[in-house]
């Protein structure tokens, strides 16, 4: 990935592999795991995909978090409508829409529980705090996961569909159920989400008395973190990466 990691970052060696998870509804979900090499315990991190699958970009992001000391797992959320290994084309959003439409809240809840269950097992990060981060569609899933799981922190990058909009009623009814502080990133040039949805999210969390941080990049568009897309913004991406790492560190180490 082309985002600068910074001279002061202490990166660790990692291992990667795929696993299969049994989901409560009887389906099987594949997930990509990246973790620090060796035996010491590390906190867990759920990494939620864009609409284009657990592709090279999401795998790379998962590995970047592992190099920072996290046991990171990226579940394939389209496992009910697409076969294992599905990767969409960034230039053909229409082709991934049927898979997005097939995602129901109950299924996403079950997927989050399955991935969390693995992190809590002896194969994952037993006894360690867990956080989540999601991008685009995964930003919405990050919000949902925070309402369902006992997380210590949650991060959402340009998560459309959290607030009510053209594609559905959103998830703001879950705002009172959020377990952990949330960090939101938005690009103010993002025509997919607009200005009203981030405002509605902030209002709902404020009304629910939840702890959250809203970061808006005035010169960034949708998917500004993804260096495989034309909307990539190196400055916003680097700033968001640093803020994400600090947010996770503070909340996962807090008593």
HELIX and SHEET records of a PDB file:
HELIX    1   1 UNK A   56  UNK A   67  1                                  12    
HELIX    2   2 UNK A   93  UNK A  101  1                                   9    
HELIX    3   3 UNK A  105  UNK A  120  1                                  16    
HELIX    4   4 UNK A  137  UNK A  148  1                                  12    
HELIX    5   5 UNK A  172  UNK A  177  5                                   6    
HELIX    6   6 UNK A  194  UNK A  207  1                                  14    
HELIX    7   7 UNK A  234  UNK A  253  1                                  20    
SHEET    1   A 8 UNK A  14  UNK A  22  0                                        
SHEET    2   A 8 UNK A  28  UNK A  36 -1                                        
SHEET    3   A 8 UNK A  71  UNK A  75 -1                                        
SHEET    4   A 8 UNK A  44  UNK A  48  1                                        
SHEET    5   A 8 UNK A 130  UNK A 135  1                                        
SHEET    6   A 8 UNK A 153  UNK A 157  1                                        
SHEET    7   A 8 UNK A 181  UNK A 187  1                                        
SHEET    8   A 8 UNK A 212  UNK A 217  1                                        
END                                                                             
